């Protein structure tokens, strides 16, 4: 069974601090996605990483795919209250339509 | 506006009373899927459909049924709901070629008493 494990599960920080969220697996994936979910809403896709070692930037968010395509990280620089939310990593099976999600990281950024 | 819609958004029902949660998308997506979200467990896939008349089980299909008679609609059916199906449910859709990149609906909060 493929699993995605996220850490930490909860993170409470002050505005302006940096943070990193990790998504790990023992399986190799062809791609990995990061989503953000705000209370009362569905998840929204932030990024897809495809190539081992790939780094993608979205404003203050930096996403990296591990060289072996088994893990990924999300780094936020100078966090702001608007970054508060649930961050989810996800990946799919390359030969079926199944998708799996990590259990999520709840981020709270205090002003 | 491109969107995935779900109805109802909130539902309280009793054990054993059949219910259907509807899902519709206007983006001509081939792939559609249902998830449930429970605290500490993230999103777990219930069923998915790669195209019309094609459905497959996800990780937690027990107690649920789906059908895909039209491309835009993918209803979730609970024939005999039980309290352990109390959860937040999301429908999602995507293009077949990039089916990992999902567009999610707003969610349906279901309580079974």
Interface residues (C-beta under 8 A of the other chain):
Chain A: X6 X9 X31 X33 X40 X41 X42 X43 X44 X45 X48 X88 X90 X91 X92 X96 X97 X98 X99 X100 X101 X102 X103 X104
Chain B: X4 X31 X33 X35 X40 X41 X42 X43 X44 X45 X48 X49 X50 X56 X58 X59 X90 X92 X98 X99 X100 X101 X102 X103 X104 X105 X106 X107
